Amino acid sequence: YPYSPRAHHNYARVLLDLEDYSRAERHFERAVRLDPEYLLSHYALVAMRFAAGDEEGAREALARLERQAPDSEEALRAARLLNEG
């Protein structure tokens, strides 16, 4: 578990359901640190921050996602989310 990006991502999803946003964010971040190519967690950070009204944080997460995988479906979806609101 401590070294599994997927486990951290899934745990973060549970924490979101429990409305424990700060802990969810930490686990999404941990997943990204463990595997920078785990794009679902990158996207989740964008979406979570955007939903929380943290547009700057969402844009920072999007920039990191676009650096990692600029043409990925996750990057395109995240960009649409921020641009279309």
CORZI-V529979 format. One record per pair of residues at least 12 apart in sequence whose ideal C-beta (glycine too) atoms are under 7 Angstrom apart, sorted by the first residue. I is the first residue (numbers start at 0). J is the second residue. Records with the same first field share a line. If there is no record, write none. Layout:
# CORZI-V529979
I->J ; J
This chain:
# CORZI-V529979
2->33
4->30 ; 33 ; 34 ; 37 ; 40
7->26 ; 29 ; 30 ; 33
8->27 ; 30 ; 37 ; 39 ; 40 ; 43
10->26
11->23 ; 26 ; 27 ; 43
14->26
15->47
20->47 ; 51
23->47
24->44 ; 47
27->40 ; 43 ; 44
28->44
35->67
36->67
38->64 ; 68 ; 71 ; 73
39->73
41->60 ; 63 ; 64 ; 67 ; 73
42->64 ; 73 ; 76 ; 77
44->60
45->57 ; 60 ; 61 ; 64 ; 77 ; 80
46->80
48->60
49->80 ; 81
57->81
58->81
61->77 ; 78 ; 81
64->77
